Amino acid sequence: MALTREAVLEALKGIRPPAGGENLVAAGMVRALDVGDDGTVRFVLECAPEQAEAMAPVRAAAQAAIEALDGVSGVSVVLTAHSTPPPPPDLRASGRAAGAAGARTGPQKLPGIAGIIAIASGKGGVGKSTVSANLAVALAAEGRRVGLLDADVFGPSQPRMLGISGHPASPDGQTILPLRNHGVTMMSIGLMTREDEAVVWRGPMLMGALQQMLAQVQWGTLDVLLVDLPPGTGDVQMTLAQKAELSGAIVVSTPQDVALLDARKGIDMFRKLGVPILGMIENMSTHVCSNCGHEEHTFGHGGVAEEAARLGVPLLAELPLDIALRRASDGGAPLVASAPDSAPARAFRDLARRMIGDGLA
């Protein structure tokens, strides 16, 4: 009989939390439960900081209870303790503002990682994740040691785009081993959940997950870690700037005014957090008809170049709108890897070479 989610939850109902209560499930302490078709079970036990020490034997008991079930091939239980989040940073202050807790520690350099670059956008739908995936593969093709952190917690797409499936291992229940494909080391919350499962988390859980993916993942030695951020100016962006020492941010936008309005807000946020703007990328800049070769600017042209000049930041690239990019991303092999001689792939390789030449990666 196949292992079911209900069977796992029923087993966890036999474990009582240290602070009292009916069981772990009723107390709402079981998070991100995933039961794989191969019998692997992964979940998070969430508790208050003062319960962390007392939860260690509870975690062991929960793991033993699941291992005793028929059909289980492996169990990974991660224990997290979420404290009360610090107040939001004062965006009026210069420098990398942080809340009371963040101000005491400040942004930290991650061991073994030479530079961290945030890939951001003011609004969704401008192709930021496609740019991130292809840029990562392009940098790897140029000989750089590249990591990609998919920090778009609510809409993680990098597992699909990079053709990575399965779950990252956790040999000790604390550290996480990332997965790798196309020369890129990648970690995403999408590897911890089913592809059709919504992540319903509030701010503190988002911040905790991001900090885990930054500090508890064994990234190894990297020349550059690209961070694919969610659109907008929210918790994830601020937490990244507070916790990690960033080389800078690249802002992706399409040329039309609606996208540029939000891109300006994203740039303003990074500047108020003290994060350098490394440049802007105009995505979907032009489209060439595959039948007749006619070139047209579906979303306008030059808007990002004008905005970059106005803001005094470099325009790093003008990337095309091409159906092959979409097909390659859906198929799990970014165009830079699957069709390296195509015009869009060459544009990404040129971008990667420029970034290396400018010392950005």
N, C-alpha and C positions, 0 to 999 in steps of 0.2 A: 504493500500500500504506500502511495506516494506521501511524502512529508508535506504537511499543510501548515499554513500560517496559523490556523485555529489551534492546531495541536501544540505549536510552540507557545502561543499565548496561554493555553490551558496549563502547560507545564510551569510557566512563569507565575501563574496565579497561586502556585504552591509555595512561593518564596515571599516572606514578609520583610518589609523595609525596616531599617534600624530604628526609625523614629516612630514606629507604630503604624497602624493602618491595616487594612484587610490584606492586601498583597501588592506586588510591584506594579501590576497592570492597573488595578483600581486606583493606585496612588499616582498614576500618570507618569511613572518614571521610565517606562520603556519607550524609546524613540527610534525612528528610522529602522524599523524592523524589516529585514529582507530575507526571504527564504528562497534560495536558488533552486533551479531545476536539478542541479547536481547534488543537492543535499546540504549545501553550505548555508549556515545561518549567521546573520550579522545583525547586531543591534547596539544601541547606545543606552546606557543607564544614566539618567540625569538626576543629580541630587544637589542639595545646597552645599556650599563650601564646608560648613561645619560638620557635615555628615560624611565627608570624603573618606576619612580614616575608617569609620565604622562600616562603610560600604564595601571595603575590600573583601571581607568574607562573604558578603551578600553577592557580590559579583562572581566569586568562585562558585558559590552554591547555584547561582543561575546558570553558569556555564555547565556545571555538572548535570543539572537537571535536563538541559537541552541535549547534551551528549548522550544521555541515556535513552533518548527517543529513537525509535526505529527509523532508518533511512537517513540519519544525520551523518554527513561525511566530514564536517568541520564546523567549528563554532568560533566566532570572534565577538567579544563583548568589550566595548569601549566605555570606560567610566568617565563622565564629565561632570564638573562642578561649576555651575554658573552663578557668579556673584551678581549683586545689583550693579547694573551698568553705570559707568561714569556719566556725568552730565555731558551734553553735546558740546563740542568745542566752540569757543567764541570766534566766529568767523570774521569778526571785525578786527581781531588782533593779528599782527603779522607773525610770520613764522609758523611752524607746524603746531598749531594750537591743539590742545588735548584737554580732556576732562581731568578731574583731580587725580585719578589713578594714573592716566596716561601721561600726565605732565611729570610725574615722578620718575618714570622710566624712559620715556621718549622713544622715538623710532630706533629699532635695533637692526644691525646688519646681520643677515642670515649667514651662518657658517658655510663656507664653500661656494657661495654665490657671488660672483663679481659684481653683478648689477641687476636691478629689478626695474622693469619698465611696465607701467600701467597702460593698457590699451583701452581707451574710454570713448564714450559717445554721449552726447546730450540727450538723444532720443533713441528709441529702438527702431529697428528696421533699416539701418543704414549700412549693414554688412560688417559690423565690427568683429563678430566672431569669425566670419569667413576670412577677413583680413588677418586676424590673429593666427588662425590655423595655417594659412598659406605663408605668412611671414615667418612663423616658427620653422616650418619645413624649409623655407628658402634659406634662413640663417644656418640651419643644420647642413644644408647642401653646400654652403660656403665654408664648412669646416668648424662652425661654432658649436659649442656644447650648450644645448638649448633645453630649457624647461618651459612648460606651459601650465599655468594654474587657471583653471576655469572657475572664476569667482562669481559667475552669474548663477547664484544659488537657485533662483526661482525658474530659470530657463537654461539649464546646462546643456550645451550642444556639442562641446568638444569631443566627448566619446564617440558620437556619431560621425563627426567630421573627420576625426583621425582614425576611424575604423578600429576603435579599442572597445572590447567587451570584457566581461568578467569583472571580478572584484579585486581590489588591491588587498594584499595580505598584510596581516599585523602579527608578526612573530611573537611579540611580547604583550600584546594588548594595549600598547602605548604608542609605539612608532608605527608608521604606515609606509608600506613600500609602493611607490607609484608605478604606473604601467608605462609602456614605451612602444612607439610605432613611428615609422618614417623618420627615424633619427631624433625624435622629440620625446622627452620625458614628461608625462602628463598626469595631473591629478584633478579630479572633478567630483563634486558631490553627486553628479550623475552616475558615478561608478558605484555609489553606495545605495542607490534607490532604483526601482524599476523605471523604465523609460516613460511609462504612462502614469507614474505616481507623482502627485503634486507634493511639493515641499511647503508645508504650512507652518512657517516659523515666524516668530516675532523678532524684534531687533536684537535682544540679548543672545538668542540662539544663533542668529546670523553671525554675530561678532565672534561667538565661541567657535563656530564651525570654521570661519575664516582663519582665526588664530591657530586652530589645529592643523589646517591644511598648509599654513606657512611654517609652523615650528615643529610639528610632529611628523611631517613627511620627510623621508630620507631622500632628499633631492640629489645628494652626491655633489660633485664638483661641476659647477655650471659657469659658462661665460655670461649667460644672461637668462633671467627668468621673466617671461612675458606673463602678465596677469590680465586675463580677459574679464573686464569688469561688467557688471550689469549697467544698463543705461541709467542716466539721471545723476543725482547728487545726494545719495542717501547713506545709510549706515555702513555699507560695505566699503564705499570709497573713503569715508572718513576713518574707519577702523584701519584700513590698509595704510593710509598716510600716517596714522598715529603709531602703528606697531612696527612697520617695516621701513627701513631706510631706502627710499626710492631714488633711482637715478633720474627719473622724470616720468612724464606722461606724454603719450601720443593720442591726439584726439581725432577720431574718424568722423567724417560728415559727408553727406551728399550735398550737391551744389545749391539746392533750392533754399529759399529764405526760411521756411519753417524749420528745417533741420539746423540751419546756421544759428537761429535764435537760441536753440537749446545747447548748441555747441559752445556758444559764448558763455552760457551759465556754467558749463562744465569747466571751461578754462578758468573762469573767475573763481570757482571753488578750489581748484588745485593751487592757484596763486595764493589764495587766502590761507591755505594749509601749508604753504611754503614748499610746494612740489614744483620743480622746474617743468616748463612745457618744452618738450624736445621738438615738437613740430605738429603739423596737421597733415592729414591724408584726405584727398578728395576721392571718395569712392563712387562708383557708378558714374564716372565722369563722362564717358562716351560709350556709344553702342554702335557696333558695325554689323550690318545685316549679313547673316551667313549665306544668303542667297544671291544678293546683288552687290554686296560690298559697300552699300551706302552707309555713311557715318552720320549719326545724329546724336544730339545731346538731349536725351530724354528728360533729365532733371535740370536742364540748364548746364552752363559751363563757366568755370572761372570764379564761381562764388567763393569757394574755399580759398583760392589763391588771393583774392581780394581781402578776405577776412584775415588770413595769415599775415598779409602785409600790413593791414591796419593794426593788428595786435602785436606786430613785431616778432613773429615766430616763423620758423622755416616752413615752407610747403615741401613735404618730403616726397610726395608722389601723387600722381593722378592715375587712378586705377580704373579699368574699363568695367562696364556691365556686360557680362557674357554668360550665356546659358550653360556653357561648359563648366564654369565655376560652380554653378548651382548643382549640376549633375554630379560633379566630382565630390562636392561636399556631402551630398546625400548618400553617395556610394562609399564614403569612408576613405577616400584617397584624394587628398587635396590636389588641385590641378598642378601645382609645382612638382608633386611626386608622380602623378599619373600621366601628365603631358608636359614635360619640362620644356619642350621646344615651342609650345603655343605662345601666342602673343601675351595673354594675361600672365602666364607663368614667367615669361621674361620680365614683365613689369615688376613682379614680386622679387625676382632675383636682382634686378637693378636696385630696388628699394633696399634689399638686404645688403648689397655691396655698398650702397651709400651710407647706411647706418654703421657698417664696419669701418668704412673710410673716415667717417666723422667721429669715430670712437664711441659710438652709442651702444655697440654690441660686440 
